[in-house]
Amino acid sequence: MVETKRFFADLPRGSRPKPGKTWKAPAGAKNVRNFQIYRWDPDEGGNPRIDNYEIDLDACGPMVLDALIKIKNEVDPTLTFRRSCREGICGSCAVNIDGVNGLACLKPIADVKAGPVKVNPLPHMPVVKDLIPDLSLAYAQLRPDGERRQSREERAKLDGLWECILCFCCSTSCPSYWWNGDRYLGPATLLAAYRWISDSRDEATGERLDALTDPFKLYRCHTIFNCTEACPKSLNPAKAIGEIKLRILEREG
C-alpha cells in the first residue's frame, strides 16, 4: 500500500503547513498523548498550520474521534471537523490519521504508533476549513440521472457493493484520483457504478458501460489496491473496477 504520509511534501509554497499553537495538558495528567492537527481558516487566509493538543487519555474516550470531540468541547472550540453517527456507518468523520485514510470513530488511539497522533484532512481535496474537505466533485460524480429500481430477488448479488458509505477514504487514497480527479471517476464512484451494472434488472447497462469506456473515467486505475486497503467497511473497490473492465471486454468480444 502506498501510504499518504508525505502528501504535504510537494505542495505549493502557500499551502505548506507551518508550526501552530500548543495547548498543554492539565497539571498532574499522567497519560498524555500529543495530537498534531491540521488547521486552516479561509477567513484568516495564509498558510495552514499544525496545532498541538496535549490530551489526558485517562479523561478521554478510546477513539481518535473522542479526542477530537474533547478538544472541540474542552480545549479549542474553533476546531472544525465532520462527525455524525459514531458507528462507522455514515462516513462523515473520514480523515487522514498518521498517514492513512480512515474513519476517526473507528480508529483506536492505542492503534496509532508511538509519537504524536497526526490528523489531517483527506488528501488531495480542497479544504473548506480545518479537517473538512470539499467533496463537491466526488458527490457530483455520483449523481444519478434517474431512478432505477432493484428487485428483491437480485438483492443478494449486490452484497459488497451497496454497503459503501461514501466516506471517500478509497478515492482520496488513490494516486490516480489525486492527479486526475477532474476526469478519473475514482474508486467510490466506480464501485457505485458497478453496483448498478451488476444488477440483472438494469435496463441501462449498455449506456453505463458506454459512459465508462473512456481513457480517464475508468482506465486511470492502475490496480494499486490503496482503495481496498483504505476502505473502513472492508469492501473491494479494486475488484469492482476490474469487473467493469471485464464487462467492457466481454461486450467488445
N, C-alpha and C positions, 0 to 999 in steps of 0.2 A: 504494500500500500504506500502511495506517495503522500506523506503527511503534509499538512499545510502550515507547519511551524514557521516557515520562512516567508509567509506571504507578505510581510512588510518590506522585504529586502529590496525589491525593485520598484517601490512606489515613487512617484514624483516627489520632489523635494517638499512641496507644500502639504503633502499628505502623510509624511513620516511622523509617527507619534513622538512627542517629547516627554521627558520626565514631568510628572504632575505632582499632586498633593499627596500627603501621607496622613492617615488617621491612625493614631496609636491605639493599642488595645487598652482596656480598663486596667487600672493599677491592681496588681495581685493576680491577674489572669495567668494561668499556668499552661494551658493547652492552646497555644496561639498559632494561627496559620495566616500567612500573608496572601491576600488576593490582589493581583495586579489586573486592573480592569480598564479597558479602552474607554476613553471619554471624548466626545466631540459634540459641541452645541452649535447648530447653524446660526443661532442669534449672536454668538460670540465670534464666529469665524476663526481664522488662523488654523494652525496645525492642531491635530488631535493630541491628546496627552494620555499617559498611563498613570492612573492614580493607584495608590497603595492603601489597602484597608487591612489592618491587623484585627482578626476576628477571634474571639474566645470560643473555641469549638465546644467547650463544655456548656455554653449557653446558646447553642445553635443546633438546628436540625442537621441530619446527616448528608443531605444532598447539596449540590452546588446552588440549586435554586433557593434552598433555605438560607444560604449565606447571602445571596443577592437580596432576598426579601428582608433579611436582618439589616443589611447595610441601608436599604431604602427606608426602612421603618425607624431605625435607631441611630444611624450614623450620618448618612448623607441623603436627604430626601430628593436631591437633584438627580440621582442616578436613574436612568431610564432604560427599561427593558420590557419585553413582552412576556406575559405568562397568562395561564388560564386554568386548565383542568388539574394540573399537577399529577396526572396519572399516565403520562406518555401517550395520550390519545389525540390531543389537538394539534401538537407540533408548534405551539406558539413560542415556546422558550428555546427554540433552536439557536445555539451559539457555537462558537469555536472555543473549546476548552483544552488548554495545554496542547494546541496544535491540531486537534481532531474535532470535527464537527459532531454535534450530538445534542441531546435534549438535557437542559440543566436539571430538570426534575427527575431524570433517571440516572444522573451521574453522581455516584457517591464521592464525597470529598476525599474519603480514605483511599479511593482508587486512583487519585491523581498522584503522580510520583512526587517524591520529596522535593521541597522547594516551594516557591510561590505558585499559587493556582492562577494561571493566566487565562483570563476570559476576554474574548474579542468577539465582535460581530461576525456573522457568516462572511467568509472571504469573497472578494471579487464581486461585491454588490455595492451599489451606492448606499451610504449610511444616512438615515434620516436623523438619528440622534443616538449617541452612545452605542448601545448594543442592538439597536433596531435597524435592520437593513430594509431597503426599499425593494419589495418583491413584486412591484407592479408588472414588470416584464414577464416574470415567471407565471403570475396569475393570468395575464393576457394570453400567454401561450397555451394555457389550459382551457380557455373559454370555449365551450361547445357552440355549435351552430344550430342546435335544436335538440329536442328530447328524443332519446332512443331507449325504449323500454327493455327491461331484462326479464326473461322468462324464469319462473321458479325452477323449472327442470334443468336449465343450464347453469344455475347458480353455482354449483359445486366446481365448475370448470374455472371459475374466476377467483378461487382461493389463491392467495399470494399476490393478488393484483388490487382488489378493492380496498385492502386494509391500509393503503397509503394515506397518511395524514397530512400530506403537503407541507412538511416542515422544511423541505428543500435542503436537508443535510446532504443528500446524494448529489444534487446538481451543483451545489457550492463546493463539493469535494472533487469535482471533475475538472481537470485541466482544460479539456476541450471546451467546456462551458465557460471557463474563465476567459479564454481567448476569443471565443466565437459566440458568446451568449446572445448576441443580437440575431444570429442566424441558426445556430445549432439549438434544437429544442431542449436538450438536456435530459438526464435520466428520469426525473419526476414526470415530466410531460410525456415522454415516450412510454413509460410504464402505464400511465393513464390511457395513452393511445392503444396500447396492446390490450388493456382491459376490455376495450370495445371491439377491437379486431378479433379477439378470441371468442367473442360471443357468437354462437352459431345462428342466432336470430338476427344478427346485424344485417341490415339491408344496404349498408353504405361501405362495406369492406373494401370494395374496389376503389371508391373515392378516397377512402382513408389511406390506402396504400399508394394511390397516385400522389396524394398530398405529401407523403413522406419520402417518395422516390426523388431525392434531392441530394446533391453532394454535401450540403451543410446540415439540413434539418435532421437527418438520420446518420449519415456516414461520417460525421466528425467523431463518432465513438471509436476509440482505439482499444477498447476492451482492457482497460487498466484495472477495473474492478474496484476503484475507490468508492464508487456509488454503493455497491453491495456491502463493502466493509463499513460504510458510514451509516447505513440505514438502521435507526433505532428500533424498527419493527421487524428486523431480520427478513426483509423482503429482498428480492433479487432483480433490481432494475437491469443489470447487465444481461441476464438471461432473457428478459422481456425484449430488450433491444435486439439480441441475437435472433429471437423468434420472429420479429418483424422482418429482419433481413432475409430470413429463410422463407417467409411467406412471399416476399417480393421475388426471390429467386425461383420459387416453385411456379409462380404465376408467369414468369418470363420463359419458363420451360428450359 
